Amino acid sequence: MRDPRAAYPTAFRMTTYRLFALAEGLFRFALPFGVFAAALIGCKEATLGPEQFGSIQGSVLDFDTGLPIAGASVTTSPPTGALVTDGNGQFLIENAAAGNYTITASRAGYDANNVTVSVREGEVTQATVFLDVAEEDTTSDARFSAEVLSWANRRRGDSTFVFIEYRARNEGEVNIPAYEIYFRIDTTGPTFFEERQGTDLGPGQFDIANFEKFILTNDATAVSIDTFWFDGQEGATRPWPGMYGGAVLN
């Protein structure tokens, strides 16, 4: 019988064999590379994973009597928001990222106190904060505090803004009609200053507010409160208007 391969020229048959050999070599190379790439992607996905959340359920109680304290201010660090206890002295923080939190409670007539808890994924963490009745302050009835809660750089095109969240608190027993807070913003370039004002802060009350400051093309490296002034502060000199409105070149 005649060999059917004889119908094709020798050069054509050799070319066909070479193409098959080349294809087989490429397949052998691509197979382990594909397995390696798939393993790498699977490893990356397993490493990242979804963010974990839990909840904090707590109460604020009088240390001496054990009775609930209604209307107490509750804050956390890292910040999750500002809360006020209900009529049963209870509060609830939902969708808190897993991790450790310091919970601070305060109320007019009591000394502030805090407790640290650990939030776990899908669990409700219990927290109880006890407050002692504050000793009577005979020196001054007007007390005020201010603090920076958080800040972050935000870019818009070639410009940079720093977003700042802060809290002002009346820690005294009398109303504060007006207050001013003066912020210092250190950057990779000049140092910037900003003034913020507030009014009508009752005893035990606090304001949480935020603002953005344009800092040219620089990045903020630190944000702090340079000083503050409030109506009723003894021996304090109010900074002159506009003193903290711009930047001071280094």
Secondary structure, 3 states (H helix, E strand, C coil): CCCHHHHCCHHHHHHHHHHHHHHHHHHHHHHHHHHHHHHHHHHHHHHHCCCCEEEEEEEEEECCCCCECCCCEEEEECCCCCEECCCCCEEEEEEEECEEEEEEEECCCECCEEEEEEECCCCEEEEEEEECECCCCCCCCCCEEEEEEEEEEEEECCEEEEEEEEEEEECCCCCEEEEEEEEEEEECCCEEEEEEEEEEECCCCEEEEEEEEECCCCCEEEEEEEEEEECCCCCCCCCCCCCCCCEECC
